[in-house]
Amino acid sequence: MKKRDTSDALVKNVYLSIGSNLGNRIHFLEKSKYLLETHDIKINGIDAVWLNTEEVKKFCP
């Protein structure tokens, strides 16, 4: 019997709130995305409250 990896049972979806109301908003969002992706974390979607349509497409093609 193969032992089940405990990570298989963990939740794999997360809602993450990243505030960027100071300074260069796009720069900080890009940096956050980069840092998440370096840990093999994929962004599936974003709330477009603070971004225009083109910026949303850039973050989640």
C-alpha positions as a Markdown table, in Angstrom:
| # | Residue | x | y | z |
|---|---|---|---|---|
| 1 | Met | 0.0 | 0.0 | 0.0 |
| 2 | Lys | 1.4 | 3.3 | -1.1 |
| 3 | Lys | 1.5 | 6.0 | 1.7 |
| 4 | Arg | -0.5 | 9.0 | 0.7 |
| 5 | Asp | 1.5 | 12.3 | 0.7 |
| 6 | Thr | 0.0 | 14.6 | 3.3 |
| 7 | Ser | 0.3 | 17.6 | 0.9 |
| 8 | Asp | -2.3 | 15.9 | -1.4 |
| 9 | Ala | -4.9 | 16.5 | 1.2 |
| 10 | Leu | -4.2 | 20.2 | 1.7 |
| 11 | Val | -6.2 | 23.0 | 0.2 |
| 12 | Lys | -4.6 | 24.2 | -3.0 |
| 13 | Asn | -6.6 | 27.4 | -3.6 |
| 14 | Val | -5.9 | 30.6 | -1.7 |
| 15 | Tyr | -7.4 | 34.1 | -1.8 |
| 16 | Leu | -4.5 | 36.5 | -1.3 |
| 17 | Ser | -4.9 | 40.2 | -0.8 |
| 18 | Ile | -2.0 | 42.4 | -1.8 |
| 19 | Gly | -2.3 | 46.0 | -1.0 |
| 20 | Ser | -0.5 | 48.4 | -3.3 |
| 21 | Asn | -2.0 | 51.9 | -2.7 |
| 22 | Leu | 1.4 | 53.6 | -2.2 |
| 23 | Gly | 4.2 | 54.1 | -4.6 |
| 24 | Asn | 4.4 | 52.4 | -8.0 |
| 25 | Arg | 1.4 | 50.1 | -7.8 |
| 26 | Ile | 2.2 | 48.1 | -11.0 |
| 27 | His | 5.8 | 47.6 | -9.9 |
| 28 | Phe | 4.8 | 46.2 | -6.5 |
| 29 | Leu | 2.2 | 43.9 | -8.0 |
| 30 | Glu | 4.7 | 42.6 | -10.6 |
| 31 | Lys | 7.2 | 42.0 | -7.8 |
| 32 | Ser | 4.6 | 40.1 | -5.8 |
| 33 | Lys | 3.6 | 38.0 | -8.8 |
| 34 | Tyr | 7.3 | 37.2 | -9.5 |
| 35 | Leu | 8.0 | 36.2 | -5.9 |
| 36 | Leu | 4.9 | 33.9 | -5.8 |
| 37 | Glu | 5.9 | 32.3 | -9.1 |
| 38 | Thr | 9.5 | 31.6 | -7.9 |
| 39 | His | 7.8 | 29.3 | -5.3 |
| 40 | Asp | 5.8 | 27.6 | -8.1 |
| 41 | Ile | 2.6 | 29.4 | -7.1 |
| 42 | Lys | 0.3 | 30.2 | -10.0 |
| 43 | Ile | -2.1 | 33.1 | -10.1 |
| 44 | Asn | -5.4 | 32.0 | -11.6 |
| 45 | Gly | -7.2 | 35.3 | -11.5 |
| 46 | Ile | -7.3 | 38.8 | -10.0 |
| 47 | Asp | -9.9 | 41.3 | -8.9 |
| 48 | Ala | -9.7 | 44.2 | -11.3 |
| 49 | Val | -10.8 | 47.0 | -8.8 |
| 50 | Trp | -7.4 | 48.8 | -9.1 |
| 51 | Leu | -6.3 | 47.7 | -12.6 |
| 52 | Asn | -7.6 | 48.5 | -16.0 |
| 53 | Thr | -8.5 | 45.8 | -18.5 |
| 54 | Glu | -5.0 | 45.7 | -20.2 |
| 55 | Glu | -3.2 | 45.5 | -16.8 |
| 56 | Val | -5.5 | 42.6 | -15.8 |
| 57 | Lys | -4.6 | 40.7 | -19.0 |
| 58 | Lys | -0.9 | 41.3 | -18.3 |
| 59 | Phe | -1.1 | 39.6 | -14.9 |
| 60 | Cys | -3.4 | 36.8 | -15.9 |
| 61 | Pro | -3.0 | 36.1 | -19.6 |
